[in-house]
Amino acid sequence: MSDLRKVRVIDSHTEGEPTRVVIDGGPELGRGSMAEKLAVFREKFDDLRSGIINEPRGSDILVGALLTPPTTPRAVCGVIFFNNVGFLNACGHGTIGVARTLAYLGKIGAGSHVIETPVGEVTIHLDAAGQIRIDNVASRRAFKDVAVDVAGRGQVVGDVAWGGNWFFLIGEHGQRLTLDNAEALTRYTWDVRTALTRAGVRADDGGEIDHVELFGPPVRRDADSRNFVLCPGKAYDRSPCGTGTSAKMACLYADGKLKEGQAWRQESIIGSLFTGSVRREGERLVPSIAGSAHITGEATLILDPDDPFRYGIRAR
Ligand code: PYC
């Protein structure tokens, strides 16, 4: 029994999208930069990533967050996000979940706190009432109106934008953005993603465009838009997607449709809401995202060396 590996986690959801924060028993990633720590996690501990997220302990929709020691005294901690198929550069709903978890653990109080990610620093603002807002990494649109031929569906046009991850954002798609249509939306966005890969469409820094986002009119009266976001592992985001909303606001700003400080209320496919805005800091466009997160559980995961599925159920 002494060979059992134990991993302590705290689960939360942010506007419906779950985050599993590893607070103890995670892998030791060394003393390098956050990007180097991510590389060590990817190369040496991918089994553990899968064991924490995938069935039978987790599910495709879970996003994991490994807390690391900070590499700068400015930050309270570093974080590396991961999912059912690999790693995320950053994660908006996940950062709000990490903030809620740190507050739950008594590690942060009301005020502003910096968290490091492999793609830059994010600032979380926690108010006395427990509301959370994050200032995300700088966002930008790389390409406008990129046309891609999608097998069996014809040409689809979208923008390529960065919000901490790379997104293909589509306004004209002819799809019904309702939760009861999630399977068809998943098929549509997966077809678009496959077409982007086949056509060799990448971001301007060579990055893979691994999130696809559809936009349409809101259902809620207090929202500006509703979206459906397909994540890299084929699960759809239950929240309005923090990095996706950041990418959307970068496009709106570039088109002159969103001004600095103006609120953008993004509704998700399940009807939850993020309120965002942008501000310029020199050349950088900094998006802010506000939303609520709730703790849903605390657990000790056990990885038993005798368990054939200790590292999760994976296609081989
Ligand atoms: O909120 O940025 C986000 C996100 C990315 C993938 C799932 N959620």
py3Dmol code that shows the C-alpha trace and the ligand (Angstrom):
import py3Dmol

protein = """\
ATOM      1  CA  MET A   1       0.000   0.000   0.000  1.00  0.00           C
ATOM      2  CA  SER A   2       2.975   2.344   0.548  1.00  0.00           C
ATOM      3  CA  ASP A   3       3.436   2.627  -3.242  1.00  0.00           C
ATOM      4  CA  LEU A   4       0.107   4.391  -3.662  1.00  0.00           C
ATOM      5  CA  ARG A   5       0.573   7.855  -5.158  1.00  0.00           C
ATOM      6  CA  LYS A   6      -1.671  10.452  -3.536  1.00  0.00           C
ATOM      7  CA  VAL A   7      -2.599  13.729  -5.191  1.00  0.00           C
ATOM      8  CA  ARG A   8      -4.668  16.291  -3.300  1.00  0.00           C
ATOM      9  CA  VAL A   9      -7.037  18.361  -5.394  1.00  0.00           C
ATOM     10  CA  ILE A  10      -9.691  21.010  -4.970  1.00  0.00           C
ATOM     11  CA  ASP A  11     -12.454  21.094  -7.568  1.00  0.00           C
ATOM     12  CA  SER A  12     -14.443  24.154  -8.512  1.00  0.00           C
ATOM     13  CA  HIS A  13     -16.483  25.399 -11.428  1.00  0.00           C
ATOM     14  CA  THR A  14     -16.356  28.792 -13.063  1.00  0.00           C
ATOM     15  CA  GLU A  15     -19.633  29.662 -14.750  1.00  0.00           C
ATOM     16  CA  GLY A  16     -20.223  25.922 -15.224  1.00  0.00           C
ATOM     17  CA  GLU A  17     -16.755  24.902 -16.449  1.00  0.00           C
ATOM     18  CA  PRO A  18     -14.789  22.756 -13.973  1.00  0.00           C
ATOM     19  CA  THR A  19     -11.228  23.292 -12.722  1.00  0.00           C
ATOM     20  CA  ARG A  20      -9.290  20.733 -10.690  1.00  0.00           C
ATOM     21  CA  VAL A  21      -6.446  22.431  -8.799  1.00  0.00           C
ATOM     22  CA  VAL A  22      -3.596  20.168  -7.661  1.00  0.00           C
ATOM     23  CA  ILE A  23      -2.480  21.437  -4.265  1.00  0.00           C
ATOM     24  CA  ASP A  24      -0.244  18.564  -3.163  1.00  0.00           C
ATOM     25  CA  GLY A  25       1.369  15.454  -4.606  1.00  0.00           C
ATOM     26  CA  GLY A  26       1.924  16.926  -8.073  1.00  0.00           C
ATOM     27  CA  PRO A  27       5.094  16.430 -10.094  1.00  0.00           C
ATOM     28  CA  GLU A  28       8.319  18.269  -9.240  1.00  0.00           C
ATOM     29  CA  LEU A  29       9.105  20.420 -12.282  1.00  0.00           C
ATOM     30  CA  GLY A  30      12.444  21.962 -11.319  1.00  0.00           C
ATOM     31  CA  ARG A  31      13.491  25.577 -10.957  1.00  0.00           C
ATOM     32  CA  GLY A  32      13.273  26.825 -14.544  1.00  0.00           C
ATOM     33  CA  SER A  33      10.967  29.412 -16.094  1.00  0.00           C
ATOM     34  CA  MET A  34       7.243  28.620 -16.353  1.00  0.00           C
ATOM     35  CA  ALA A  35       7.757  27.605 -19.995  1.00  0.00           C
ATOM     36  CA  GLU A  36      10.547  25.234 -18.908  1.00  0.00           C
ATOM     37  CA  LYS A  37       8.378  23.796 -16.134  1.00  0.00           C
ATOM     38  CA  LEU A  38       5.627  23.176 -18.709  1.00  0.00           C
ATOM     39  CA  ALA A  39       8.139  21.377 -20.949  1.00  0.00           C
ATOM     40  CA  VAL A  40       9.195  19.123 -18.039  1.00  0.00           C
ATOM     41  CA  PHE A  41       5.549  18.372 -17.187  1.00  0.00           C
ATOM     42  CA  ARG A  42       4.829  17.501 -20.838  1.00  0.00           C
ATOM     43  CA  GLU A  43       7.936  15.352 -21.344  1.00  0.00           C
ATOM     44  CA  LYS A  44       8.161  13.518 -18.020  1.00  0.00           C
ATOM     45  CA  PHE A  45       4.759  13.496 -16.342  1.00  0.00           C
ATOM     46  CA  ASP A  46       2.171  13.191 -19.076  1.00  0.00           C
ATOM     47  CA  ASP A  47       0.876   9.988 -17.454  1.00  0.00           C
ATOM     48  CA  LEU A  48       0.077  11.911 -14.308  1.00  0.00           C
ATOM     49  CA  ARG A  49      -1.744  14.609 -16.339  1.00  0.00           C
ATOM     50  CA  SER A  50      -3.936  11.930 -17.841  1.00  0.00           C
ATOM     51  CA  GLY A  51      -4.505  10.162 -14.521  1.00  0.00           C
ATOM     52  CA  ILE A  52      -5.706  13.390 -12.879  1.00  0.00           C
ATOM     53  CA  ILE A  53      -8.049  14.419 -15.707  1.00  0.00           C
ATOM     54  CA  ASN A  54      -9.287  11.405 -17.613  1.00  0.00           C
ATOM     55  CA  GLU A  55     -11.805   8.720 -16.675  1.00  0.00           C
ATOM     56  CA  PRO A  56     -12.200   6.894 -14.338  1.00  0.00           C
ATOM     57  CA  ARG A  57     -11.226   9.762 -11.967  1.00  0.00           C
ATOM     58  CA  GLY A  58     -12.221  12.655 -14.169  1.00  0.00           C
ATOM     59  CA  SER A  59     -13.843  13.443 -17.497  1.00  0.00           C
ATOM     60  CA  ASP A  60     -13.109  15.079 -20.847  1.00  0.00           C
ATOM     61  CA  ILE A  61     -14.469  18.411 -19.710  1.00  0.00           C
ATOM     62  CA  LEU A  62     -12.158  18.838 -16.690  1.00  0.00           C
ATOM     63  CA  VAL A  63      -9.316  21.371 -16.813  1.00  0.00           C
ATOM     64  CA  GLY A  64      -6.452  20.726 -14.407  1.00  0.00           C
ATOM     65  CA  ALA A  65      -4.279  23.390 -12.783  1.00  0.00           C
ATOM     66  CA  LEU A  66      -0.952  22.536 -11.213  1.00  0.00           C
ATOM     67  CA  LEU A  67       0.269  25.187  -8.785  1.00  0.00           C
ATOM     68  CA  THR A  68       4.028  25.785  -8.815  1.00  0.00           C
ATOM     69  CA  PRO A  69       6.322  28.011  -6.779  1.00  0.00           C
ATOM     70  CA  PRO A  70       6.546  31.465  -8.385  1.00  0.00           C
ATOM     71  CA  THR A  71       9.658  32.420 -10.348  1.00  0.00           C
ATOM     72  CA  THR A  72       9.310  36.092  -9.372  1.00  0.00           C
ATOM     73  CA  PRO A  73       8.605  37.678  -5.968  1.00  0.00           C
ATOM     74  CA  ARG A  74       5.769  39.624  -7.643  1.00  0.00           C
ATOM     75  CA  ALA A  75       3.686  36.451  -7.981  1.00  0.00           C
ATOM     76  CA  VAL A  76       1.820  34.362  -5.407  1.00  0.00           C
ATOM     77  CA  CYS A  77       2.319  31.220  -7.488  1.00  0.00           C
ATOM     78  CA  GLY A  78       2.698  29.834 -10.962  1.00  0.00           C
ATOM     79  CA  VAL A  79       0.101  27.668 -12.668  1.00  0.00           C
ATOM     80  CA  ILE A  80       0.179  25.168 -15.506  1.00  0.00           C
ATOM     81  CA  PHE A  81      -3.179  24.231 -17.034  1.00  0.00           C
ATOM     82  CA  PHE A  82      -3.866  20.865 -18.629  1.00  0.00           C
ATOM     83  CA  ASN A  83      -6.772  18.917 -20.080  1.00  0.00           C
ATOM     84  CA  ASN A  84      -7.811  15.509 -21.437  1.00  0.00           C
ATOM     85  CA  VAL A  85      -5.334  15.610 -24.331  1.00  0.00           C
ATOM     86  CA  GLY A  86      -2.465  17.849 -23.251  1.00  0.00           C
ATOM     87  CA  PHE A  87      -1.603  21.313 -21.972  1.00  0.00           C
ATOM     88  CA  LEU A  88      -3.105  24.781 -22.320  1.00  0.00           C
ATOM     89  CA  ASN A  89      -0.987  27.941 -22.549  1.00  0.00           C
ATOM     90  CA  ALA A  90      -3.410  29.797 -20.315  1.00  0.00           C
ATOM     91  CA  CYS A  91      -7.009  29.474 -19.154  1.00  0.00           C
ATOM     92  CA  GLY A  92      -9.401  32.232 -18.137  1.00  0.00           C
ATOM     93  CA  HIS A  93     -12.079  30.209 -16.382  1.00  0.00           C
ATOM     94  CA  GLY A  94      -9.269  28.152 -14.809  1.00  0.00           C
ATOM     95  CA  THR A  95      -7.526  31.257 -13.456  1.00  0.00           C
ATOM     96  CA  ILE A  96     -10.785  32.371 -11.836  1.00  0.00           C
ATOM     97  CA  GLY A  97     -11.088  28.835 -10.391  1.00  0.00           C
ATOM     98  CA  VAL A  98      -7.514  29.028  -9.067  1.00  0.00           C
ATOM     99  CA  ALA A  99      -8.315  32.406  -7.461  1.00  0.00           C
ATOM    100  CA  ARG A 100     -11.414  30.957  -5.782  1.00  0.00           C
ATOM    101  CA  THR A 101      -9.364  27.949  -4.590  1.00  0.00           C
ATOM    102  CA  LEU A 102      -6.529  30.097  -3.187  1.00  0.00           C
ATOM    103  CA  ALA A 103      -9.106  32.211  -1.344  1.00  0.00           C
ATOM    104  CA  TYR A 104     -10.836  29.071  -0.024  1.00  0.00           C
ATOM    105  CA  LEU A 105      -7.470  27.836   1.286  1.00  0.00           C
ATOM    106  CA  GLY A 106      -6.845  31.213   2.945  1.00  0.00           C
ATOM    107  CA  LYS A 107      -3.743  31.777   0.785  1.00  0.00           C
ATOM    108  CA  ILE A 108      -5.025  35.058  -0.655  1.00  0.00           C
ATOM    109  CA  GLY A 109      -7.395  37.719   0.644  1.00  0.00           C
ATOM    110  CA  ALA A 110      -9.196  40.630  -0.947  1.00  0.00           C
ATOM    111  CA  GLY A 111      -6.884  42.608  -3.225  1.00  0.00           C
ATOM    112  CA  SER A 112      -4.778  42.049  -6.338  1.00  0.00           C
ATOM    113  CA  HIS A 113      -2.433  39.109  -6.827  1.00  0.00           C
ATOM    114  CA  VAL A 114      -0.171  38.089  -9.683  1.00  0.00           C
ATOM    115  CA  ILE A 115      -0.146  34.516 -11.022  1.00  0.00           C
ATOM    116  CA  GLU A 116       2.426  33.343 -13.562  1.00  0.00           C
ATOM    117  CA  THR A 117       1.565  31.193 -16.575  1.00  0.00           C
ATOM    118  CA  PRO A 118       3.870  29.868 -19.288  1.00  0.00           C
ATOM    119  CA  VAL A 119       2.669  32.706 -21.571  1.00  0.00           C
ATOM    120  CA  GLY A 120       2.818  35.611 -19.130  1.00  0.00           C
ATOM    121  CA  GLU A 121       1.537  37.078 -15.911  1.00  0.00           C
ATOM    122  CA  VAL A 122      -2.142  37.330 -15.067  1.00  0.00           C
ATOM    123  CA  THR A 123      -3.458  39.527 -12.246  1.00  0.00           C
ATOM    124  CA  ILE A 124      -6.419  38.399 -10.189  1.00  0.00           C
ATOM    125  CA  HIS A 125      -8.566  40.896  -8.320  1.00  0.00           C
ATOM    126  CA  LEU A 126     -10.620  39.558  -5.460  1.00  0.00           C
ATOM    127  CA  ASP A 127     -13.066  41.947  -3.818  1.00  0.00           C
ATOM    128  CA  ALA A 128     -14.389  41.817  -0.269  1.00  0.00           C
ATOM    129  CA  ALA A 129     -17.639  40.216  -1.499  1.00  0.00           C
ATOM    130  CA  GLY A 130     -15.644  37.431  -3.172  1.00  0.00           C
ATOM    131  CA  GLN A 131     -16.120  38.642  -6.781  1.00  0.00           C
ATOM    132  CA  ILE A 132     -13.217  37.767  -9.073  1.00  0.00           C
ATOM    133  CA  ARG A 133     -11.828  39.616 -12.076  1.00  0.00           C
ATOM    134  CA  ILE A 134      -8.666  38.767 -13.953  1.00  0.00           C
ATOM    135  CA  ASP A 135      -6.404  40.887 -16.124  1.00  0.00           C
ATOM    136  CA  ASN A 136      -5.393  38.382 -18.751  1.00  0.00           C
ATOM    137  CA  VAL A 137      -2.285  38.218 -20.921  1.00  0.00           C
ATOM    138  CA  ALA A 138      -2.239  40.767 -23.763  1.00  0.00           C
ATOM    139  CA  SER A 139      -4.526  39.735 -26.630  1.00  0.00           C
ATOM    140  CA  ARG A 140      -4.519  40.462 -30.349  1.00  0.00           C
ATOM    141  CA  ARG A 141      -6.010  39.536 -33.688  1.00  0.00           C
ATOM    142  CA  ALA A 142      -3.496  37.948 -36.042  1.00  0.00           C
ATOM    143  CA  PHE A 143      -5.636  37.534 -39.193  1.00  0.00           C
ATOM    144  CA  LYS A 144      -9.076  38.771 -40.260  1.00  0.00           C
ATOM    145  CA  ASP A 145     -11.457  36.887 -42.575  1.00  0.00           C
ATOM    146  CA  VAL A 146      -9.487  33.722 -43.184  1.00  0.00           C
ATOM    147  CA  ALA A 147     -11.380  31.381 -45.539  1.00  0.00           C
ATOM    148  CA  VAL A 148     -11.064  27.631 -45.125  1.00  0.00           C
ATOM    149  CA  ASP A 149     -12.748  24.856 -47.118  1.00  0.00           C
ATOM    150  CA  VAL A 150     -14.509  22.488 -44.733  1.00  0.00           C
ATOM    151  CA  ALA A 151     -15.237  19.043 -46.189  1.00  0.00           C
ATOM    152  CA  GLY A 152     -18.955  18.599 -46.835  1.00  0.00           C
ATOM    153  CA  ARG A 153     -19.767  22.072 -45.529  1.00  0.00           C
ATOM    154  CA  GLY A 154     -18.173  24.528 -47.963  1.00  0.00           C
ATOM    155  CA  GLN A 155     -16.169  27.623 -47.197  1.00  0.00           C
ATOM    156  CA  VAL A 156     -16.087  28.947 -43.626  1.00  0.00           C
ATOM    157  CA  VAL A 157     -14.645  32.371 -42.829  1.00  0.00           C
ATOM    158  CA  GLY A 158     -13.185  33.351 -39.455  1.00  0.00           C
ATOM    159  CA  ASP A 159     -10.631  35.482 -37.640  1.00  0.00           C
ATOM    160  CA  VAL A 160      -7.497  34.101 -35.976  1.00  0.00           C
ATOM    161  CA  ALA A 161      -6.870  35.707 -32.590  1.00  0.00           C
ATOM    162  CA  TRP A 162      -4.841  35.182 -29.407  1.00  0.00           C
ATOM    163  CA  GLY A 163      -6.290  35.456 -25.920  1.00  0.00           C
ATOM    164  CA  GLY A 164      -3.759  33.200 -24.162  1.00  0.00           C
ATOM    165  CA  ASN A 165      -4.645  30.369 -26.589  1.00  0.00           C
ATOM    166  CA  TRP A 166      -5.178  30.582 -30.360  1.00  0.00           C
ATOM    167  CA  PHE A 167      -8.779  30.742 -31.597  1.00  0.00           C
ATOM    168  CA  PHE A 168     -10.617  30.619 -34.917  1.00  0.00           C
ATOM    169  CA  LEU A 169     -13.628  32.889 -34.405  1.00  0.00           C
ATOM    170  CA  ILE A 170     -16.638  32.482 -36.678  1.00  0.00           C
ATOM    171  CA  GLY A 171     -19.613  34.841 -36.876  1.00  0.00           C
ATOM    172  CA  GLU A 172     -21.401  33.402 -39.938  1.00  0.00           C
ATOM    173  CA  HIS A 173     -21.959  29.652 -39.488  1.00  0.00           C
ATOM    174  CA  GLY A 174     -25.678  28.942 -39.837  1.00  0.00           C
ATOM    175  CA  GLN A 175     -25.684  26.910 -36.608  1.00  0.00           C
ATOM    176  CA  ARG A 176     -28.221  27.117 -33.775  1.00  0.00           C
ATOM    177  CA  LEU A 177     -26.361  28.078 -30.576  1.00  0.00           C
ATOM    178  CA  THR A 178     -28.419  26.176 -28.019  1.00  0.00           C
ATOM    179  CA  LEU A 179     -27.372  23.556 -25.504  1.00  0.00           C
ATOM    180  CA  ASP A 180     -29.671  20.913 -27.018  1.00  0.00           C
ATOM    181  CA  ASN A 181     -27.680  21.332 -30.245  1.00  0.00           C
ATOM    182  CA  ALA A 182     -24.284  20.767 -28.581  1.00  0.00           C
ATOM    183  CA  GLU A 183     -23.552  17.537 -30.470  1.00  0.00           C
ATOM    184  CA  ALA A 184     -24.099  19.146 -33.869  1.00  0.00           C
ATOM    185  CA  LEU A 185     -22.060  22.183 -32.779  1.00  0.00           C
ATOM    186  CA  THR A 186     -19.249  19.883 -31.674  1.00  0.00           C
ATOM    187  CA  ARG A 187     -19.288  18.139 -35.071  1.00  0.00           C
ATOM    188  CA  TYR A 188     -19.306  21.452 -36.929  1.00  0.00           C
ATOM    189  CA  THR A 189     -16.450  23.027 -34.945  1.00  0.00           C
ATOM    190  CA  TRP A 190     -14.428  19.797 -35.059  1.00  0.00           C
ATOM    191  CA  ASP A 191     -14.820  19.751 -38.850  1.00  0.00           C
ATOM    192  CA  VAL A 192     -13.547  23.343 -38.974  1.00  0.00           C
ATOM    193  CA  ARG A 193     -10.599  22.504 -36.752  1.00  0.00           C
ATOM    194  CA  THR A 194      -9.729  19.472 -38.913  1.00  0.00           C
ATOM    195  CA  ALA A 195      -9.942  21.649 -42.037  1.00  0.00           C
ATOM    196  CA  LEU A 196      -7.627  24.268 -40.511  1.00  0.00           C
ATOM    197  CA  THR A 197      -5.074  21.568 -39.707  1.00  0.00           C
ATOM    198  CA  ARG A 198      -5.347  19.959 -43.161  1.00  0.00           C
ATOM    199  CA  ALA A 199      -4.983  23.325 -44.886  1.00  0.00           C
ATOM    200  CA  GLY A 200      -1.940  24.166 -42.733  1.00  0.00           C
ATOM    201  CA  VAL A 201      -3.568  27.319 -41.337  1.00  0.00           C
ATOM    202  CA  ARG A 202      -1.599  28.403 -38.274  1.00  0.00           C
ATOM    203  CA  ALA A 203      -1.224  31.563 -36.231  1.00  0.00           C
ATOM    204  CA  ASP A 204       1.318  34.231 -37.217  1.00  0.00           C
ATOM    205  CA  ASP A 205       3.804  32.863 -34.667  1.00  0.00           C
ATOM    206  CA  GLY A 206       3.362  29.327 -36.044  1.00  0.00           C
ATOM    207  CA  GLY A 207       1.109  28.341 -33.123  1.00  0.00           C
ATOM    208  CA  GLU A 208      -1.591  25.730 -33.594  1.00  0.00           C
ATOM    209  CA  ILE A 209      -5.136  27.086 -33.720  1.00  0.00           C
ATOM    210  CA  ASP A 210      -6.649  24.558 -31.343  1.00  0.00           C
ATOM    211  CA  HIS A 211      -9.843  26.315 -30.208  1.00  0.00           C
ATOM    212  CA  VAL A 212     -12.811  27.090 -32.465  1.00  0.00           C
ATOM    213  CA  GLU A 213     -15.423  29.606 -31.381  1.00  0.00           C
ATOM    214  CA  LEU A 214     -18.870  30.349 -32.820  1.00  0.00           C
ATOM    215  CA  PHE A 215     -20.778  33.554 -32.050  1.00  0.00           C
ATOM    216  CA  GLY A 216     -24.433  34.482 -32.312  1.00  0.00           C
ATOM    217  CA  PRO A 217     -27.105  36.647 -30.716  1.00  0.00           C
ATOM    218  CA  PRO A 218     -27.538  36.302 -26.937  1.00  0.00           C
ATOM    219  CA  VAL A 219     -30.458  34.606 -25.238  1.00  0.00           C
ATOM    220  CA  ARG A 220     -29.992  36.540 -21.980  1.00  0.00           C
ATOM    221  CA  ARG A 221     -31.158  40.125 -22.054  1.00  0.00           C
ATOM    222  CA  ASP A 222     -28.059  41.261 -20.145  1.00  0.00           C
ATOM    223  CA  ALA A 223     -25.593  39.760 -22.667  1.00  0.00           C
ATOM    224  CA  ASP A 224     -24.114  41.099 -25.922  1.00  0.00           C
ATOM    225  CA  SER A 225     -23.440  37.746 -27.572  1.00  0.00           C
ATOM    226  CA  ARG A 226     -23.627  33.988 -27.042  1.00  0.00           C
ATOM    227  CA  ASN A 227     -20.822  31.604 -27.962  1.00  0.00           C
ATOM    228  CA  PHE A 228     -19.921  27.956 -28.345  1.00  0.00           C
ATOM    229  CA  VAL A 229     -16.254  27.108 -27.810  1.00  0.00           C
ATOM    230  CA  LEU A 230     -14.659  23.837 -28.844  1.00  0.00           C
ATOM    231  CA  CYS A 231     -11.581  22.997 -26.765  1.00  0.00           C
ATOM    232  CA  PRO A 232      -8.561  21.019 -28.050  1.00  0.00           C
ATOM    233  CA  GLY A 233      -9.750  17.659 -26.633  1.00  0.00           C
ATOM    234  CA  LYS A 234     -13.184  17.923 -28.350  1.00  0.00           C
ATOM    235  CA  ALA A 235     -15.036  18.980 -25.199  1.00  0.00           C
ATOM    236  CA  TYR A 236     -16.945  22.269 -25.341  1.00  0.00           C
ATOM    237  CA  ASP A 237     -16.454  24.978 -22.775  1.00  0.00           C
ATOM    238  CA  ARG A 238     -19.394  25.314 -20.410  1.00  0.00           C
ATOM    239  CA  SER A 239     -18.221  28.804 -19.487  1.00  0.00           C
ATOM    240  CA  PRO A 240     -17.967  31.645 -22.041  1.00  0.00           C
ATOM    241  CA  CYS A 241     -14.201  30.865 -22.153  1.00  0.00           C
ATOM    242  CA  GLY A 242     -11.888  33.498 -20.664  1.00  0.00           C
ATOM    243  CA  THR A 243      -9.145  33.248 -23.276  1.00  0.00           C
ATOM    244  CA  GLY A 244     -11.789  32.992 -26.017  1.00  0.00           C
ATOM    245  CA  THR A 245     -13.612  36.100 -24.768  1.00  0.00           C
ATOM    246  CA  SER A 246     -10.238  37.889 -24.652  1.00  0.00           C
ATOM    247  CA  ALA A 247      -9.606  36.897 -28.283  1.00  0.00           C
ATOM    248  CA  LYS A 248     -13.126  38.053 -29.240  1.00  0.00           C
ATOM    249  CA  MET A 249     -12.625  41.435 -27.576  1.00  0.00           C
ATOM    250  CA  ALA A 250      -9.293  41.863 -29.413  1.00  0.00           C
ATOM    251  CA  CYS A 251     -11.184  41.368 -32.710  1.00  0.00           C
ATOM    252  CA  LEU A 252     -13.980  43.753 -31.700  1.00  0.00           C
ATOM    253  CA  TYR A 253     -11.410  46.366 -30.649  1.00  0.00           C
ATOM    254  CA  ALA A 254      -9.488  45.973 -33.911  1.00  0.00           C
ATOM    255  CA  ASP A 255     -12.768  46.514 -35.825  1.00  0.00           C
ATOM    256  CA  GLY A 256     -13.608  49.636 -33.787  1.00  0.00           C
ATOM    257  CA  LYS A 257     -16.659  47.864 -32.289  1.00  0.00           C
ATOM    258  CA  LEU A 258     -15.424  47.887 -28.676  1.00  0.00           C
ATOM    259  CA  LYS A 259     -13.838  50.838 -26.932  1.00  0.00           C
ATOM    260  CA  GLU A 260     -11.452  50.836 -23.993  1.00  0.00           C
ATOM    261  CA  GLY A 261     -13.391  50.328 -20.762  1.00  0.00           C
ATOM    262  CA  GLN A 262     -16.631  49.400 -22.542  1.00  0.00           C
ATOM    263  CA  ALA A 263     -18.276  46.259 -21.110  1.00  0.00           C
ATOM    264  CA  TRP A 264     -18.580  43.150 -23.319  1.00  0.00           C
ATOM    265  CA  ARG A 265     -20.950  40.582 -21.814  1.00  0.00           C
ATOM    266  CA  GLN A 266     -20.298  37.166 -23.266  1.00  0.00           C
ATOM    267  CA  GLU A 267     -22.901  34.469 -22.696  1.00  0.00           C
ATOM    268  CA  SER A 268     -21.902  30.795 -22.874  1.00  0.00           C
ATOM    269  CA  ILE A 269     -23.781  27.949 -24.512  1.00  0.00           C
ATOM    270  CA  ILE A 270     -25.233  27.027 -21.084  1.00  0.00           C
ATOM    271  CA  GLY A 271     -26.346  30.617 -20.396  1.00  0.00           C
ATOM    272  CA  SER A 272     -23.600  31.635 -17.950  1.00  0.00           C
ATOM    273  CA  LEU A 273     -21.841  34.991 -18.322  1.00  0.00           C
ATOM    274  CA  PHE A 274     -18.421  36.669 -18.289  1.00  0.00           C
ATOM    275  CA  THR A 275     -18.222  40.442 -18.281  1.00  0.00           C
ATOM    276  CA  GLY A 276     -15.120  41.671 -20.070  1.00  0.00           C
ATOM    277  CA  SER A 277     -13.437  44.870 -21.169  1.00  0.00           C
ATOM    278  CA  VAL A 278     -10.109  45.917 -22.669  1.00  0.00           C
ATOM    279  CA  ARG A 279      -7.564  48.634 -21.965  1.00  0.00           C
ATOM    280  CA  ARG A 280      -4.421  49.672 -23.773  1.00  0.00           C
ATOM    281  CA  GLU A 281      -1.046  49.546 -22.054  1.00  0.00           C
ATOM    282  CA  GLY A 282       1.268  50.996 -24.680  1.00  0.00           C
ATOM    283  CA  GLU A 283       1.166  48.555 -27.587  1.00  0.00           C
ATOM    284  CA  ARG A 284      -0.514  45.836 -25.513  1.00  0.00           C
ATOM    285  CA  LEU A 285      -4.253  45.273 -25.331  1.00  0.00           C
ATOM    286  CA  VAL A 286      -5.058  43.921 -21.870  1.00  0.00           C
ATOM    287  CA  PRO A 287      -8.416  42.138 -21.480  1.00  0.00           C
ATOM    288  CA  SER A 288     -10.207  41.859 -18.140  1.00  0.00           C
ATOM    289  CA  ILE A 289     -12.705  39.090 -17.457  1.00  0.00           C
ATOM    290  CA  ALA A 290     -15.055  38.862 -14.459  1.00  0.00           C
ATOM    291  CA  GLY A 291     -17.069  35.815 -13.458  1.00  0.00           C
ATOM    292  CA  SER A 292     -17.985  33.651 -10.488  1.00  0.00           C
ATOM    293  CA  ALA A 293     -16.505  30.387  -9.317  1.00  0.00           C
ATOM    294  CA  HIS A 294     -17.663  27.970  -6.643  1.00  0.00           C
ATOM    295  CA  ILE A 295     -15.830  25.197  -4.822  1.00  0.00           C
ATOM    296  CA  THR A 296     -17.413  21.815  -5.577  1.00  0.00           C
ATOM    297  CA  GLY A 297     -15.152  19.358  -3.790  1.00  0.00           C
ATOM    298  CA  GLU A 298     -11.925  18.409  -2.087  1.00  0.00           C
ATOM    299  CA  ALA A 299     -10.367  15.021  -2.691  1.00  0.00           C
ATOM    300  CA  THR A 300      -7.279  12.891  -2.448  1.00  0.00           C
ATOM    301  CA  LEU A 301      -6.786  11.051  -5.728  1.00  0.00           C
ATOM    302  CA  ILE A 302      -5.137   7.675  -5.351  1.00  0.00           C
ATOM    303  CA  LEU A 303      -3.005   6.178  -8.105  1.00  0.00           C
ATOM    304  CA  ASP A 304      -2.555   2.524  -7.278  1.00  0.00           C
ATOM    305  CA  PRO A 305       0.341   0.809  -9.123  1.00  0.00           C
ATOM    306  CA  ASP A 306      -1.863  -2.305  -9.396  1.00  0.00           C
ATOM    307  CA  ASP A 307      -4.616  -0.352 -11.163  1.00  0.00           C
ATOM    308  CA  PRO A 308      -4.322  -0.805 -14.944  1.00  0.00           C
ATOM    309  CA  PHE A 309      -6.206   2.490 -15.396  1.00  0.00           C
ATOM    310  CA  ARG A 310      -4.283   4.527 -12.826  1.00  0.00           C
ATOM    311  CA  TYR A 311      -3.194   6.897 -15.612  1.00  0.00           C
ATOM    312  CA  GLY A 312      -6.664   7.176 -17.056  1.00  0.00           C
ATOM    313  CA  ILE A 313      -8.456   5.553 -19.960  1.00  0.00           C
ATOM    314  CA  ARG A 314      -6.719   6.598 -23.150  1.00  0.00           C
ATOM    315  CA  ALA A 315      -7.056   5.624 -26.783  1.00  0.00           C
ATOM    316  CA  ARG A 316      -4.078   3.523 -27.869  1.00  0.00           C
TER     317      ARG A 316
END
"""
ligand_1 = """\
8
PYC
O -11.612 29.888 -19.991
O -9.830 30.266 -21.195
C -10.713 29.521 -20.791
C -10.732 28.121 -21.227
C -9.912 27.525 -22.137
C -10.298 26.188 -22.230
C -11.349 25.998 -21.363
N -11.595 27.188 -20.764
"""
view = py3Dmol.view(width=600, height=400)
view.addModel(protein, "pdb")
view.setStyle({"model": 0}, {"cartoon": {"style": "trace"}})
view.addModel(ligand_1, "xyz")
view.setStyle({"model": 1}, {"stick": {}})
view.zoomTo()
view.show()
